């Protein structure tokens, strides 16, 4: 069976039939009344409703935009698109997905263009060693490209991917493009790649291509570091640990991003013991003159040192922040003071 992240769903369009299921009878009755507002008559078969429509996508958009349903209610109404001549059967239940997901899929035009056309650009932000005065690696950050060449920000892609249940597809493409574009750009040193742990449901299956790409491109796995992002959304530490264990077993390095931004990040630090932690930029901003931030960062540094974990400060924008962090023993940094993300890798630290 092909991995889920290799597949893109069909976009509902044209005339056809939709089957709906509901959490209870009251939901179903309210839904029938809403359908009548759109001049649609539902046929009830046991607990199911089927609706014939001349425009599947229009009906789904209308239902998703209707004020009668809350976001939570939309997620509890499931729908499946029947193919022409297809009859209701047990196998059709496998096609059911929340109505909100169908709506998210129809609204994800930018994302779907990127995935269909592999229209993802990688930009590289320098990772610097301030003691040595050199760039020792790069973080790979994604940007989408529309057909006209305009940029789609990562926040737009991630939001559409979340709503359309396509995070796994976007995450896989981002990992692939980061490695290939790093080689094409003749990147030297560490290659740091973000990944969404919620997008990986089986490390052995979902990440085997990543291992193959690195091998085929001739990249030493020890140069590659995978950063856990969106730490606040991680609920299953056991699953995340299995992902990091897979990466380590294959020779890659691991990192936690935005450490210090909340309880989840600190808890993961204790549970997972990554190779590196990136101290959240919110803690770094104005750290030279805010004692409370200094106390928190000092505690993180001590924890890292005691457990042989490398520390990097991200979001460094002023010389005063840099100088304070250097005085605390942090030499690895990242931020606009040293260089911004660029499609052409920066070779030297910006003059300050």
N, C-alpha and C positions, 0 to 999 in steps of 0.2 A: 504494500500500500504506500503511495507517495506521501511524503511529509506534508503536513497541513500548510507549512509556510511556502510550498512550491506552487500552491493553487490560488487562483483568484476566482471569486464567486461570479456567477452570471448576474448581470444587472437586469432587473425586471423591466420590461417594456412591452408596449403593444397591448393587444387584447388578450384576455385569458381569464383564468379562474384562480381565486385565492381561497385557501382554507385557513380558518381561524380557530384557536382554542383559547379557553378562558379559565381563570382560577376559580370562578364561582358563577352561579346563575345570574346574580345581580349585574355583574360585569357584562355578561352576554346580553341581557335585556337592554342595558344602556347603549351597548355597541350597536344593536339593531336599530335603535332610534337614531343614532348618529348616521348610520348608513342610509336611512330613509331621507335624511336632510340632503344627502348627495344623490338622491333618486336611485338608490341601489336596493334591491330586494335580496335578502339572504335566505338561503335554503338550509334548514336545520336537519342534521342527521345525527341522532343521539346527542352527544355533547359538542358536536362540531358545527361550525357554520361555514358554508361555502358561498362565495359571491362571484358572479360573472360580471366582468367589466370590459369596457372598450379600451381602457387605458390603465394598466396596472400601476405604473409609476405615479400617475396623477392621483389615483385613489389612495395610495400609500402616503403620498405627501399631504393630501387633505386630512387623512386620519391623524397623522403625526402632528399636524398644525392645529388640530381642534382643541379648544380650551377645556373641553369636558374631561380630558384625561391628564392626570399628573404624570411627571416623568417616571415615577415608580409604577404607576398603573400601565404606562406604555410598555415598560419592561416585562410586565406579567402577561401581556397579550401576545401569543405566539402566532406566527403565520408561516404558511408554506405556499409556494407558487406551483400550481399544477401545469404540467406540460400538456399540449393539445392531445386530447383523447385519453389522458391519464386518469385513472380511477383512484378513489381513496383506498389506500391500503396501509398495512403496518409499516412498510418501507418508507412511505411518505412522511411518517413521523420523524424520521432522521433528518428531514429537510427543514423542520420547524426551527425558527429563530425568532427572538423577540421583535415585535413590530418596530420598536425603537431602533433595532439594528438595521432593519430594512430601510428605515428613514435615514439612518446615518450613512448607509451605503449609497443611497441616491444623492446625498449631500456631499459626498467625498470626491467631487470631480477632480480637484487638484491632485489628491493622493492617487486616484486611479490612473490619471495620466502619467504620473511619475512611475508607478509600478508597471504599467503596460509598456512604457517606453524606456524604462531604466534611466529616467531623466533625473538622476541624483548627482549633484556636484559635491565633492568633498573639499572643505577648506581646512587649512592647517594652522593651529595656534601654537607658538613656541612654548616649550617647557624649558626653563632656564636654570642653570646652576650659577647663582650670583657670586659665589666664592671663586669659581673658575672663570667667571665672566663669559660663559658660552651657552649656546643652545645644545641641550643634550637629547632632545626629542620633540615630538609634536602630538597634540591632541587632534584627532580627526573629527570634524563637525560637519553635519550634513546640511545641505540646502537643496530644495527642489527647484526644478526648472520647468516653466510652462512652455507651450509650443512657441510663443513669441519671444522666448529667452528671458522673460522676467523671473525674478527670484520668488520662491515660495519659502517662507520662514519655517524653521523646524517646529515651532510651536503650532503652526497651522497643520502641518503634516501629522504631528503626534495627536492633535485633537481629533482630526478626521479619522485617523487610524483607530483611535480608541472607540469612537462612536460607531464605526463600521466593523469593528472586531477584526481589524487587519494589522494589529501591532506586530504580529509575528512576521508578516510579509515585509513590512517596512524595516523591521530590525534586521532581518536576513539580508535584504538588499543593501542596507547601510554597512553591515560588516563586510560584505563582498566588495562593494565599491571602495571602501576605505583601504582595504589591502591592495586592490589593483591600482588605485590612483596613487597610493604611497609609493609603489614600485615605479609607476610611470613618471612620478615626480622625483625619482631618485632620492627619496627621503633617507636621511641618515639618523642613526640613533634609535631611541625608543619610539614606538608607534602605539599611541594610546587610543583605544576605541571604546565608545560608550555602548552599553547594551541594556536592554530592558528585561529584567528577570521574569516579569510576567508574560513576556512574549515567547518564552522557551518552555515547552511543556514536557519535553523529554531530551535531556542533554545529549545522550548517545545518538539520537536521531537528528535533532535540530542543529547540532553543532559539528556534525561530521564533515559537512562541506567547508566549514571554517578551517578545520585542520587540513583538509585537502588543498584549499586555496593557498594557505601559508606554505605548504610543502611544494606545490607546483610553482609558486612564485619564488621559491628559494629564500624565504624569509626565516631566519632563526627564530623559533617560537619564543625564546628568551627576550627578544626585542619587543614582543607584542604584549601590551597590557590591556586587559579588559576592565572597564570601569562600570560598576553598578550605579545606575542612575535611578531617579525617582524612588529613593530609599523609603520615603514615607508610605508608598503604596505596597510595599512588600509585607505580606501577611504570613507567608509560609517560609520560615527560616530554613526548615529542613530541605525544601526544594531548592532554595538559593544555595545552600551549602553543597548540594549535589552538583549544581552548575559550576561553582567555583572549584570543587574537587576535580571535576572533569577537565577544566582548563589547566589546573596545576598538573594533573597527570600527563597532559599533553605538552607540558613545558612552558605554558604561558604564565605571565604574571597577572595578579588581580589587584583591584583597587576599589575602595569605597569613595564615592563622590559626595560632596556636601556634608561631610562629617561635622557635627556640632549644630546642625540645623534643627534637630529634634530628637526625641527619645528613640525613635526607630533607628536612626543612624548610630547612636551610641550603643544600643542593644546589639545591633549587627556587628559592631566592632568587637564587642566582647565575645560574641558567638562564633564569628567567622575568621578573625585574625588574618586580614588580608596582607598582601605584601606592602601596600601603600595606602595611606589615607590622604584625602584632599580636604583641607580645612575650608569650610564654607565661606564664600566671599562676604556674607553678611557679618561674619565675625572679624574678617580682616579689615573691613572698611573703618577707617579712623582708629585702628587699634592702638596707634601710637599715643593717643590721648584719652582712651576710655579704659579705666582700670578694670571694669567688670569683664570686658572682652579679653583683656590681658590675662585675667585669672582663668578664664575658660580655656584659652589657647594654651596656657602654661600646663594645665591639667592634661590636655590632649597630648602635648609633647611628651610629658612624663609617662603617660600610658604607652605611647608608641615606643619610646626608648626602652621601657621595661620589657616590651614584647618583640623587640627587633623589627619594628614596623617603620618603614620610610614615611616621612612627612613632606607634603607639598602644600604651600599656601596658594590658593587661587584668588583671582580678583584683585591682585595688587595693582594699585593705580598711582600711588604717590611715592616719592622718595622716602618720606617719613615712615610710611608703612613698611617699605623695604628695609630700612635701616633698623627699625624696631625688631622685625622678624629675624634679621641676621644676628642681632644681639642675643636673641633667644636660642640661637643655634639652628634656625631653619635656613637652609641654603637653596632648597628647591622651590621655585616659585613659578607663577603663571599669572598673566594679567596684561592690561593695556599699557602699563609702564614699559613693558619689554617688547610687546608686539601684539597686533590684532590678527584675527583669523584671516587667511588669504589663500586663494587658489594656488598661488605660487609660493612655495615654502620660503619663509624668511631665513636668511643664512646667518645674520648677526643680530645681537641684542640692540634694540634702539638706544641711541645716545640719550642720556639723562643728565 
